[in-house]
């Protein structure tokens, strides 16, 4: 049986995220549900334009890995995306927008399609990237099932990947026109990562960068909350380089106050309800962790009964976790300070 082919349309700036997504799709490949193809497996000597045309016109499921770089790429946007949508509209292929990073994708031609992860929330804004890519994998599984239904393939017809012959099928280069001259041509492995070492300076710099990101995240979120909700006012006040206050007013009454500060007992980033200059107490704390590939944030899990403990948080995920501590009580009428 020929498996439905899943093609990744992406910008090379997002290659690491593409690799992580492909890992999450491994179970579908093991089960003989799909096969995946991307430009890093292109066979040397193939004509680039011809290979592009073959895949754009034949692949069954096309994932648009959307980011600012994807939208800015003439090759991704004008060639791959437009042809993919033509085939989607004619029922020849299923196109799934996968929102990797925040961008103005709703106004793109594919903005009419249901995007993934859930609600089109960018992957990089999820506290747990694995959970975000799991949502994408579920969408791909559903698309593969729909494709099988259309061509009349049953579950019994599927052959596990371990017993299938290896197919020498070419792939198309996603961004061939923008490929750097130093890039290796021909087939190669995507498994090229080596263990990285992080110095204390790296960790301190990442922590300071994260604090600045969280501060800007709160400032912008408070401003947008005020714009969208009449009667509410959000104020942001920077106390010093290592501390800021965030306050939400409803009809002039303060309904939420918080302090976020850098340093303190754990040397991390701390969240405290109310306004305080004290650096010895907190309701939530984030510390810098690392594995052999990257730096990340870990939560004490105090504010959510430990549900966030041990998660590897991105800067976006860390900011969203702390913002949730401020906004969540106002989103439930039973917990709202002025509606009890």
Residue, then its C-alpha position, 0 to 999 in steps of 0.5 A: x500500500x502507498x502511504x499518504x505522504x506528508x510534506x513540510x513546507x517551511x523556512x530554513x530558519x524553523x528547521x529545528x522546530x520542524x525536526x521536533x515536529x517530525x519526532x512527534x509524528x514518529x508513531x504515525x510512521x511506525x504504524x504505517x499511517x503516513x510517510x514524511x518528506x522534506x528538503x533535507x532528503x533531496x537526492x543529488x542531481x535532481x532538477x530543483x524546479x521539476x522536483x518541486x512541481x512533482x511534490x507540490x502536485x502529488x503529496x497528499x497532506x501539506x503542512x504549512x509551518x507558519x512563521x514570520x520567516x515563512x510569510x516573508x519567503x517568496x518561495x514558501x509564500x508565492x510558490x508552495x503555499x499558493x499551489x498547495x491551496x489550489x490543490x486543497x480547494x480542488x480536494x486533491x490534497x489536505x493543507x494544514x497550517x501549523x502556526x510555529x511562531x506569532x505572526x499575522x497569519x489570519x489575513x493570509x490566503x490560508x487564514x480561512x483554514x482550521x490551524x493547529x495547535x489548538x485555536x491557532x496558538x503559536x507553538x512557541x507560546x506553549x509552555x510545553x512544546x511537546x504538548x503543542x506538537x502533540x496537537x499537531x500530530x493529532x491533526x495529521x492523524x485525522x487528516x490521514x484518516x480522512x485521506x484513507x476514507x476518500x480512497x477506500x483504505x481500511x485499517x487492515x490495509x495498512x502496513x507497519x513501516x518496519x515491514x514496508x520496503x524502503x522507497x527511493x522517493x525524491x523530496x522537494x527543496x522547500x526554500x531552494x531559491x533562498x538556500x545559502x551557498x554554504x549549505x550542503x546539497x544532496x541527501x543528509x541526516x537531520x540528526x546532526x546535533x551535538x551536546x552543548x555546554x552552557x556557562x554561568x554567563x550563558x545562564x545569567x544572560x538567558x535569565x536577564x533576557x527572559x525577565x525583560x521578555x516577561x516585563x514586555x509581555x505583561x506591559x503589552x498584555x495589560x494594554x490590550x486587556x484594557x483596550x478589549x474590556x471596557x471598564x477595565x484598566x491595566x497599569x504597568x510600573x517598572x520599579x527598577x531593572x529587576x522588578x515591576x508591578x502589574x495592576x488591573x482595575x475594574x471601574x476604578x477598583x483594584x481587582x488584581x495586583x502582582x509583583x515580578x522580580x529578578x533575584x531573591x532567595x532562589x536567584x530566579x524570576x519570582x511572582x508575588x501577589x500584591x505589590x512588594x519590595x521584599x525579595x524573600x517571598x513569592x507565590x511562584x518561581x522560575x529558575x534556569x535549567x538546561x539539557x544537552x541542547x538548550x536553556x529553558x525555565x522550570x517552574x516550582x509549580x506552586x501556583x498550579x498545585x505542581x502541574x507545571x513542575x518539570x516542564x521545560x518552559x520557553x520564554x513565551x511559556x514562562x511569561x504566559x504562566x506568570x500572566x495566568x496567575x494574574x488574570x485567571x481569577x478574573x476569568x472565573x465569576x466564582x473567583x472574581x474578587x468583586x463578584x463573590 
